[in-house]
Amino acid sequence: MNPPMKNPLDWIENDLERIKEKDLFRILTELETGQSPDITIDGKNYILLGSNGYLGLSVDPAVKEAAREALEKYGTGSGGSRLVSGSTDLHRELEDCIARFKKTEAAILFSSGYLANVGTISSLVGEGDVVYSDELNHASIIDGCRLSRAEIKIYPHLDTGRLESLLCGDGGRKCRKLVVTDTVFSMDGDVAPLKEITELSEKYGAALMVDEAHATGVLGRRGSGATEHFGVEERVPVVMGTLSKAVGSLGGYVAGSHKLVDFIRNRVRSYIFDTSLPAPSLAASIAAIRIIENEPERRERLWSLIHRFRTGIEGMGLKVMPSDSAIVPVLVGEAAPALRFAAVLRERGVYTPAVRPPSVPPGMCRIRVTLMATHTEGQIDAALDAFKAARDIVSDVK
Ligand SMILES: Cc1ncc(COP(=O)(O)O)c(C=O)c1O
């Protein structure tokens, strides 16, 4: 008789146990509403303080109407990859709109920001090349670097001195070099010194790629992001971004020269072998970018709420990380108190999740607060009261 078959996936149970022992097990929280400041979970009302929809545009009436019209005209799905049957006039219109917004010659869409980073980085550099990456870059950048098989040189967070010494040390190497950085860092909310990084890339002959995911709609006079804020729009050759955050829709993009866009269209696998974005998302993005450009008062309001929240948290002795964006992380420390902190906030009617490893380094767990232009002052003040209560109840905050 054959011995009983062992389930080849038995190891998963042990792996899950190890995650649970470290307080790192993740579960889903289901929202029953859209990304508005007031949400419902399990029929109970909460103030949402953890959305990347910084301008509230995913529920904006004009944006929703644009999506509705596109839905009527084009339907729900795109039916194919861009190079087969999945290209429409709306795809081209959004690409032109992004190129204008980012002040580049051209732009190209991906189905997500993740796919834009992974595919673009792994095609711009390969074996024998070097990529220089900030240690806190987003996972999609890290994965793109790994997939490329280029040598990865990680420099300490925001450390342009170290970046320069790495670039200088490789001065004699005849290979492609790529510097890649988030402009606003997703977990810390701080901003890369883009002017210096641009100058260093130019000085040492490296291409520069920036990820504008959290800067779009928040930084710059027109809200186009950090390249605008730092006045380097015409100097950064590869500008990546996502439409899933302040733009309130879905999709990623790369903006740059016509040649770069032609290269991506012909070489990048996550573009070529992927079904294109559906029309309602495209139309929503076009409408949202129009609002971002034409209604700076929404951004001004967002900044005033960021300031109000930061000042309140600092005043109660909690540790706010030195961010300069709509991401205001309150440092807690270990995973267990971070979970308790988030639970107290939730009991007091505020929903904002605790961020734990691997999203952040061990011992650096935080409540990653994100503000939206659509919050009211009353909601911010109510949230601050909840933070005060959590501070008093959770004793082992860093
Ligand atoms: C900095 C950064 N880059 C890229 C992405 C990926 O974008 P998307 O969610 O559109 O895939 C994200 C968000 O998840 C991000 O925070």
The ligand as a MOL file (V3000), in Angstrom:
LIG
                    3D

  0  0  0     0  0            999 V3000
M  V30 BEGIN CTAB
M  V30 COUNTS 16 16 0 0 0
M  V30 BEGIN ATOM
M  V30 1 C 5.3580 55.0770 -4.5710 0
M  V30 2 C 4.4300 54.1330 -5.2460 0
M  V30 3 N 4.7360 53.7040 -6.4800 0
M  V30 4 C 3.9180 52.8570 -7.1370 0
M  V30 5 C 2.7550 52.3960 -6.5800 0
M  V30 6 C 1.9140 51.4280 -7.3480 0
M  V30 7 O 0.8540 52.0860 -7.9400 0
M  V30 8 P -0.5230 51.3230 -8.2240 0
M  V30 9 O -1.2250 51.1900 -6.9180 0
M  V30 10 O -1.2130 52.1760 -9.2130 0
M  V30 11 O -0.1700 49.9840 -8.7660 0
M  V30 12 C 2.3900 52.8450 -5.3020 0
M  V30 13 C 1.1180 52.4650 -4.6500 0
M  V30 14 O 0.7240 51.4680 -4.3320 0
M  V30 15 C 3.2570 53.6930 -4.6080 0
M  V30 16 O 2.9670 54.0980 -3.3680 0
M  V30 END ATOM
M  V30 BEGIN BOND
M  V30 1 1 1 2
M  V30 2 1 2 3
M  V30 3 2 2 15
M  V30 4 2 3 4
M  V30 5 1 4 5
M  V30 6 1 5 6
M  V30 7 2 5 12
M  V30 8 1 6 7
M  V30 9 1 7 8
M  V30 10 2 8 9
M  V30 11 1 8 10
M  V30 12 1 8 11
M  V30 13 1 12 13
M  V30 14 1 12 15
M  V30 15 2 13 14
M  V30 16 1 15 16
M  V30 END BOND
M  V30 END CTAB
M  END
